[in-house]
Amino acid sequence: MKYLVNGLLALTVLCLTPIQAENLTPKQLVGWKQELIEIEKTLPLTQSMSERIFINAYIADTAAKRIQGLMHVQDLPKNAGMLFVFRPPRVVSIWMKNTYISLDLLFIDKNQTIIKIHNDAKPLNLESISSKLKVKWVLEINGGLTEELKINPGDKIIFSN
């Protein structure tokens, strides 16, 4: 009986306490809209199943959010990133000013195809990184992740909405 009472007491405390399994949202991005982005990899014809990768992307769809980007973010969960939205599609340039983490930049055209990847953009670097072609989206993810997951130009982005 003693264990039952203690168990119920512990359960009551747990239910009354706001618990978040993992609240990994960087404080700079609290309140930002998020969307689950799927990357569908192009595979050789010898493989019948497509491989899919999921990224929880913070959406930078206004000029102010595109300017802020991932500046001042100290840590980004492995499966997280930022999706920059450009309407209409255009040639874009990105830099790493006040960005403290290395990033891979995936430049995506209006057909949702990755057309260029810039690996390991260096933190705090003011060098301009250009898409060279018109893009509708740029997805920023942790540096080195494209190589680790074997993401390549030609892979497709699929939106959950």
PyMOL commands that set and color helices and strands:
alter all, ss='L'
color gray80, all
select helices_A, chain A and resi 2-16+27-29+63-68+145-149
alter helices_A, ss='H'
color red, helices_A
select strands_A, chain A and resi 34-40+52-60+80-90+93-94+103-108+114-121+129-130+135-142+156-159
alter strands_A, ss='S'
color yellow, strands_A
deselect
rebuild
show_as cartoon
